């Protein structure tokens, strides 16, 4: 079995694959990652509550197809929609300032 004992900087890997921070390519990749992650978070929260997409949609006054598209990374919810969905699932979204 071969092992790779080299330690790589994750930033260097991202830079080589998606460009430097602030570049168009990097921003596009970050947006795709945020979209995927938000759908995954909402899907996990819904499953934890043991409710169906239809039940969640009814709580929100929308249809289950909308919930499905978010969970399957076909669309990205607006910030307002994300907050409403999280709230319907019993979560509070908290913003923290991380840059000093």
C-alpha positions as CSV (number, residue, x, y, z in Angstrom):
1,X,0.0,0.0,0.0
2,X,1.3,3.4,-1.0
3,X,1.1,6.3,1.4
4,X,1.4,10.0,0.7
5,X,3.3,11.6,3.6
6,X,3.3,15.1,2.1
7,X,1.4,17.8,3.9
8,X,-0.4,20.1,1.6
9,X,-1.9,23.5,2.3
10,X,-5.7,23.3,1.6
11,X,-5.5,27.0,0.5
12,X,-2.9,26.1,-2.2
13,X,-5.1,23.3,-3.4
14,X,-8.2,25.6,-3.6
15,X,-6.0,28.3,-5.4
16,X,-4.8,25.8,-8.0
17,X,-8.2,24.3,-8.6
18,X,-10.5,27.4,-8.4
19,X,-8.2,30.4,-8.6
20,X,-7.2,33.0,-6.0
21,X,-9.7,34.3,-3.4
22,X,-11.7,37.1,-5.0
23,X,-11.3,35.7,-8.6
24,X,-14.5,35.1,-10.6
25,X,-13.8,31.3,-10.7
26,X,-13.2,31.1,-7.0
27,X,-16.3,33.1,-6.2
28,X,-18.4,30.9,-8.4
29,X,-17.0,27.8,-6.7
30,X,-17.7,29.2,-3.2
31,X,-21.2,30.1,-4.2
32,X,-21.8,26.6,-5.4
33,X,-20.4,25.2,-2.1
34,X,-22.6,27.5,0.0
35,X,-25.7,26.4,-2.0
36,X,-24.9,22.8,-1.6
37,X,-24.2,23.2,2.1
38,X,-27.4,25.1,2.8
39,X,-29.5,22.4,1.1
40,X,-27.7,19.7,3.0
41,X,-28.2,21.5,6.4
42,X,-31.9,22.0,5.7
43,X,-32.3,18.3,4.6
44,X,-30.6,17.1,7.7
45,X,-32.7,19.3,10.0
46,X,-35.9,18.2,8.3
47,X,-35.0,14.5,8.7
48,X,-34.0,15.1,12.3
49,X,-37.5,16.5,12.9
50,X,-38.9,13.4,11.1
51,X,-41.1,15.4,8.8
52,X,-41.6,15.0,5.1
53,X,-40.9,17.6,2.5
54,X,-44.6,17.9,2.0
55,X,-45.2,18.6,5.7
56,X,-42.4,21.2,5.7
57,X,-43.8,22.8,2.6
58,X,-47.2,23.0,4.2
59,X,-45.8,24.8,7.2
60,X,-44.2,27.3,4.8
61,X,-47.1,27.7,2.5
62,X,-45.2,26.4,-0.5
63,X,-45.0,23.1,-2.3
64,X,-42.8,20.0,-1.7
65,X,-41.1,20.5,-5.1
66,X,-39.6,23.7,-3.9
67,X,-38.2,22.0,-0.8
68,X,-36.9,19.1,-2.9
69,X,-35.1,21.5,-5.3
70,X,-33.4,23.2,-2.4
71,X,-32.3,19.9,-0.7
72,X,-31.0,18.6,-4.0
73,X,-29.0,21.6,-4.9
74,X,-31.1,22.6,-7.9
75,X,-31.9,26.0,-6.5
76,X,-30.4,28.2,-3.8
77,X,-32.9,29.7,-1.3
78,X,-32.7,33.5,-0.7
79,X,-31.4,34.5,2.7
80,X,-35.0,35.2,3.8
81,X,-36.2,31.9,2.6
82,X,-33.4,30.1,4.3
83,X,-34.2,31.9,7.6
84,X,-37.9,31.0,7.3
85,X,-37.2,27.3,6.5
86,X,-34.8,27.1,9.4
87,X,-37.3,28.7,11.7
88,X,-40.0,26.3,10.6
89,X,-37.7,23.4,11.5
90,X,-37.2,24.9,15.0
91,X,-33.8,26.5,14.4
92,X,-32.5,30.0,14.9
93,X,-29.9,31.2,12.4
94,X,-27.3,33.3,14.2
95,X,-24.8,35.5,12.5
96,X,-21.4,36.0,14.2
97,X,-18.8,38.5,13.2
98,X,-15.6,36.6,12.7
99,X,-13.2,39.2,11.2
100,X,-11.7,41.7,13.6
